[in-house]
């Protein structure tokens, strides 16, 4: 799996993911630090990457586009430190890999993880 890490998350998370054996790049490494969320979304979709972010706008984009890719993990945490984010990834990634490959939005909060299959927003 390949991860595209958005600006709200630390470069330490990119290193952590690489150490876990995943491909990972932060948007700033691609010259996209000031890019619009839609451009980041499109890049991830084109390159079959999973977006990691703390930005709820990616969920909105999924709802409007009815896309089945890219999968997105959104962190909604009281403690958004890289250590906490990385600990949650370590504890949960292997359990949700299959879903991420199929296409989901994952909301990771302090007390729970919610997973919803894509597309969203269609009745």
C-alpha positions as CSV (number, residue, x, y, z in Angstrom):
1,X,0.0,0.0,0.0
2,X,1.1,3.5,-0.7
3,X,0.2,6.5,1.5
4,X,0.0,10.2,0.7
5,X,0.4,12.1,4.0
6,X,-1.3,15.5,4.1
7,X,0.3,18.6,5.7
8,X,-1.5,18.4,9.1
9,X,0.4,15.2,9.9
10,X,4.0,15.1,10.8
11,X,6.9,14.0,8.5
12,X,7.6,11.5,11.4
13,X,4.5,9.6,10.3
14,X,6.0,9.2,6.8
15,X,9.2,7.7,8.3
16,X,7.1,5.5,10.6
17,X,5.1,4.1,7.7
18,X,8.3,3.5,5.7
19,X,9.7,1.6,8.7
20,X,6.6,-0.5,8.7
21,X,7.3,-1.5,5.1
22,X,4.8,0.7,3.4
23,X,5.4,3.3,0.6
24,X,4.8,6.8,2.0
25,X,5.3,10.4,0.9
26,X,4.2,13.7,2.4
27,X,2.5,16.1,0.1
28,X,5.3,18.7,0.7
29,X,7.9,16.2,-0.8
30,X,5.9,16.4,-4.0
31,X,5.8,20.2,-4.0
32,X,2.2,20.1,-3.1
33,X,2.3,21.7,0.4
34,X,0.0,24.6,-0.7
35,X,-2.1,22.5,-3.1
36,X,-5.9,22.5,-2.9
37,X,-7.4,19.4,-1.3
38,X,-9.0,18.5,-4.6
39,X,-5.5,18.4,-6.3
40,X,-4.2,16.2,-3.5
41,X,-7.3,13.9,-3.8
42,X,-6.8,13.7,-7.6
43,X,-3.1,12.9,-7.2
44,X,-3.8,10.1,-4.7
45,X,-6.5,8.7,-7.0
46,X,-4.2,8.7,-10.1
47,X,-1.3,7.1,-8.2
48,X,-3.5,4.6,-6.2
49,X,-2.5,6.0,-2.9
50,X,-4.3,6.2,0.5
51,X,-4.6,9.7,1.9
52,X,-3.8,10.3,5.6
53,X,-5.1,13.6,7.0
54,X,-6.7,15.5,9.8
55,X,-8.7,17.5,7.3
56,X,-12.4,16.7,7.0
57,X,-12.6,18.3,3.5
58,X,-11.5,15.0,2.0
59,X,-14.7,13.3,3.2
60,X,-16.6,16.1,1.6
61,X,-14.9,15.5,-1.7
62,X,-15.7,11.8,-1.5
63,X,-19.3,12.6,-0.9
64,X,-19.6,15.0,-3.8
65,X,-17.7,12.9,-6.3
66,X,-19.2,9.5,-5.3
67,X,-15.6,8.1,-5.9
68,X,-14.6,4.6,-4.9
69,X,-11.0,5.6,-4.6
70,X,-8.8,6.9,-3.0
71,X,-9.3,5.5,0.5
72,X,-8.9,8.1,3.1
73,X,-7.9,7.9,6.8
74,X,-8.9,11.0,8.8
75,X,-7.6,11.5,12.3
76,X,-9.9,13.4,14.8
77,X,-7.8,13.3,17.9
78,X,-7.4,15.3,21.1
79,X,-3.7,14.4,21.0
80,X,-2.6,14.7,17.4
81,X,1.1,14.2,18.2
82,X,3.1,12.1,15.8
83,X,3.7,9.5,18.5
84,X,0.0,9.1,19.1
85,X,-0.9,9.0,15.4
86,X,1.8,6.4,14.8
87,X,0.7,4.3,17.7
88,X,-2.8,4.2,16.3
89,X,-1.6,3.3,12.9
90,X,0.6,0.6,14.3
91,X,-2.4,-0.9,16.3
92,X,-4.9,-0.7,13.4
93,X,-3.4,-0.7,9.9
94,X,-3.1,-4.5,9.7
95,X,-6.8,-4.9,10.7
96,X,-8.1,-2.5,8.0
97,X,-5.7,-3.2,5.1
98,X,-8.3,-5.2,3.2
99,X,-10.9,-2.5,3.5
100,X,-8.4,0.2,2.5
101,X,-7.5,-1.7,-0.7
102,X,-11.3,-1.9,-1.6
103,X,-12.0,1.7,-0.9
104,X,-13.2,3.2,2.4
105,X,-13.1,6.3,4.5
106,X,-11.8,5.6,8.0
107,X,-12.2,8.1,10.8
108,X,-9.9,7.4,13.7
109,X,-10.9,9.1,16.9
110,X,-9.6,8.7,20.4
111,X,-12.3,6.3,21.5
112,X,-13.3,4.6,18.2
113,X,-12.6,3.9,14.6
114,X,-15.4,4.2,12.0
115,X,-15.1,2.6,8.6
116,X,-17.5,3.4,5.7
117,X,-17.3,1.7,2.3
118,X,-17.1,3.9,-0.7
119,X,-18.8,5.5,-2.5
120,X,-20.5,7.7,0.1
121,X,-23.1,10.3,-0.5
122,X,-25.2,8.2,-3.0
123,X,-28.6,7.0,-2.0
